[in-house]
């Protein structure tokens, strides 16, 4: 039986909902908080699909208090998830969060639970990620590293952090124009995120996760990233809200975390890991990637003769 409450966010995909539910069932949390959005009136058959997804929760067969936060109307991704997580933190001070398309490795739950306890009162740490986007295991002995990025494909967090979350990034216009450049030490990355926050502030992006990074960065917090990938997103495809196209990040292979955990000696950003994410994860053009690779090759070549 797992003590940490699990928030399970569902909508209209009963098949993937069942796959994630089975992983939750194996972990046997004492409290399961289910957040469900309502059907869109202009989508034939969606009401039935939402009902099928909610019926999955009826399969709870272990000692568990099931808390339901179901909307009769469609609130949309941003409003539904934000309101659902806010509701969850009104009940509990720390939670693990899974959406209906993110299947975790069984060790994900223990990893989150142990680190929620270890960093509960450490204001430098804002969240725990389940995903590792380095395309390879972290090349050191530690079980995790500290990163600037807050990934939400399976994550854990504390009420103290969510209380600082702002879905509308109202602080964005007040930021120093060079803030992101200083934060990343990389103008290209800063330019990308500046464009993202402009769109979020103007309400041109109907999502909620970019705001989590904004919360971390404006309040001087970092995230924890596992040394191996602990989650696999099965939600890419036509039925997805945002991830409709093919992606190299779809259905990533997971690997079990080894215990006992090996903790880093200090809370400090792994700059090398974040730079790998800059190259791997950010949507830069093919030409930009080519130029970056060429520049790296030239630097390496010059280094042979220096």
N, C-alpha and C positions, 0 to 999 in steps of 0.2 A: 504494500500500500504506500503510495507516494503522498507526502504531506502538502507539497506545493500545489495550489489550484491551477488548473489548466483552462484557458479561454480558447474555445473552439468557434471559429467564425465560419458560417456556412451560408449558402444561398440556393443555387438551383442545379447543382451537379451531384446527384446522389451517388454516382459511381465512385468518383474520387473522394467524396465525403466518407464513404464506407471504408476506403483504403486508409485514410487518416484515422478514422474512428478505431479501426482495429489496432493501430499503433498505440492509441490512447488507452484502449482497453487492456493491452498488455502491461502498460505502466500502472494502471489501477489508481488514478488520483482519487483522493477522498472528496474533492470538490471539482465538478465539471461545470463550467460556465459557458453556455451556448448562446451565441449571438447570431441571429438570423435576419436577413433582409427580406422584405416582401416582394411579390412578383410585380413586374411591370405590366400595366394594363394593355399595352399595345403588342405584347408578345404572346401569341397563341400557344397554349400548352405550358407556359411558364408557371402558372399557379400549381399545376399538378407536379411539376418538377420540384418546386420548392417544398411541396408537401412530402414528396418522396425523400428529399434530403433531410427534412425534419424527422421523418419516421425512423431514420437511422439511429437517432438518439434513444429511441425506445428499446434499443438492444443493450442498454446498460444492464449488466448482470453481476456487478461487483458492489460491495458496500460503498456507496457514493451518493452525495447530495448533488442533484442536478439542478442548476439554476438556469432559468430560461429567460432570455431577453429577445423576444420575437416581435418584429414589426409587421403590422398588417398591410402597410403600404410600402412602396419602394422608396427608400431614402437615398440610394446611390452609394457607391463604394466609399466615398469620403465621409459623408454624414453617418452612414451606418457603422463603419468601423470605429470612427472617433467616438461616437456616442456609446457604442458597445464597450469599448475599452474603458471609457470614463465610468460607465456603470460598474464594470468589473473592479476598478480601483476604489469604488465607493464601498465595496464589500471586503476587499482584501488589500493588504499593503504590498504584496508582491505576487506576480503571476508569470506563468509560461503561456505564450500565445502561439496558436497554430491556425492557419487558414485552411480551408477545405481541400486545397490542392498540394499541400506541403507535407510529404510523408517523412517522418523523422526516423533515424536509426534508434534502436532501443536505448542506447547509451546517452542520447540527447537529453533525456529527462533528468538523469542523475547529474550530468554535466551542468545543466542549468540550476538545479536545486542546490548543489554544493557551492556554486559561485554566487548565487543569490544570497546565500548565508554569509559567505566570506566577505563580500563587498557591500553588504547591506547598508552600512553607514559611511561608506567612502564616497564623498561627493565628487571625486574625480572620475568615477565610473558610472556611465549612464545606462548601459544595456548590455545584454549578452546575446551574441549572434549564434545561430546554428550553422550558418553557411561559411564555407571556406572557398574563396574565389581566386585563390592563387594558382589553380590548375595543378597543384601538387601539394603534398604535405608540407607543413612548416618545417624547415630544415634544421631545427634545433631540438633539444631534449624537452623543452617546456611543452605543456599540454595546450597552451593557448598563448596568444599575443594580444597586445593592445593596438587598436586601430582608430583612425578618425571616423571610419564609416560604420553606420548603423544599418545593417541588413535585416530585413523583416521577414525573410523566409524561415520562419521558426525562430522565435526570440523570447527573451525574458527580461523583465523590468520591474522597477519599484515605483510605488505611488509617488515618492519624493521627486522622481524624474517626470512622471506624467503630469504632475501639477504645474510644471514649467512648459509643457508642450503647448504650442499655439498653431492651430490648424490653418490660420490665415496669415502666418508670418508677419504680424503687424510691426515687428521690430526691423524688418528688412529695409525700408526706406531710410531708417535712422543710422544704418551701418556706415562706417568709413568706407569709401570706395575701394581702398586698397586692403581692406580687412581680409578678404579671401586669398589674395595673393600672398600676404604675410602668413596666413594660416597654412597654406599648402606649400609655399615656396615654389610655385609652379603657375605661371601666368595662364597657360592653356587650360589647366584644370580649373583655375579660378574663374576664367571666362565662361566655361561650361556651366559651373554652378551658379554663377551670377545670372545667366540666362534662365536657368531653371527657377530660381527664386523670384525673378521678375514675373514669370508666367504664373507661379503659384500665387503671388501677391495680387495679380490682376485677375485671378480666378479663371485662368485659361487652362489649367490642369486640374482635373477632377479626382485627384488622388490624395493620399494622406501621408505617404511614407517619406517623401522628400523633407517634409516638415520635421520628421524625427531627427534627421541629420542637422537641420537648422537648430533644433533645440540643443543637441549635443554641443555644437560649435559655439553658439552664442553664450552658453553657460559653462564653457571650459571643461567639457566632459569628453571622455573617449568611450569606445565600446570594447568588448572582449570578443575575439574571434578564435574559434577552435583550430587546433593544429591540423585536424583532418575534417573533411566535409561531413556534416552530420544530418543534412536534410536534402531531400530531392523534390523539386517542384514538378509536378505532373500536370500543371494547369495550362501549359502552352497549347493554343489551338483556337478554333473558331468560336468556341463557347466562352473563352476567357474575356474578361472585361478590358484588360490592357495588353496582355501578352498573347496576341493572336497569331503572330508569325513564328516561323522556325527560329530556334536559338541554340547556340552552343551551351547555354546554361539550362536547357530543358532536361529533366530527368537525370541530373548528375548522379554519379555513383557515390554512395555513402560508404563510410568506414567507421568501425566501432572505435570509440574513445577508450583508451587504456586507463585503468585506475590502479592505485591512487593517483590523483592528479599531481603533476609536477608544475609548481607555480613559478612564474617569473620572479626575479629578485626584487623588482621595483615596477611601479606603474609608470610606464614610459612607452610612447608610440613607437612601434616598429616601422621606421621610415622606409626601410627596404621593402617590407611587405606592402605598404601603402603605394609605393611606386610601382610595384608589380600590378596592383589593382588599377593604377592610372592607365597602364598600358593594356591590360586585359579587359577591363570592364567598361571604361568610359567610351561613349560612341563617337570616336574620331573617324575621319574619313580615311579611305584607303590610301590616298595621296599623303595624308599626314603621317600615317603609320609607316609608309615607305620612307618618307624623309627622316622619321625618327630612327628607323633601323639603319639607314645609311649613315646618319650622324654617329650612331653608336659604333658602327663598323669602322668609321674613320678614326674615332677616338681610340679604339682598341688597336688599330694599325699603327697610329702614331706612338702609342704606348710601348710598342715593341722596340722602338728606336730612341726612346727618351732615356 
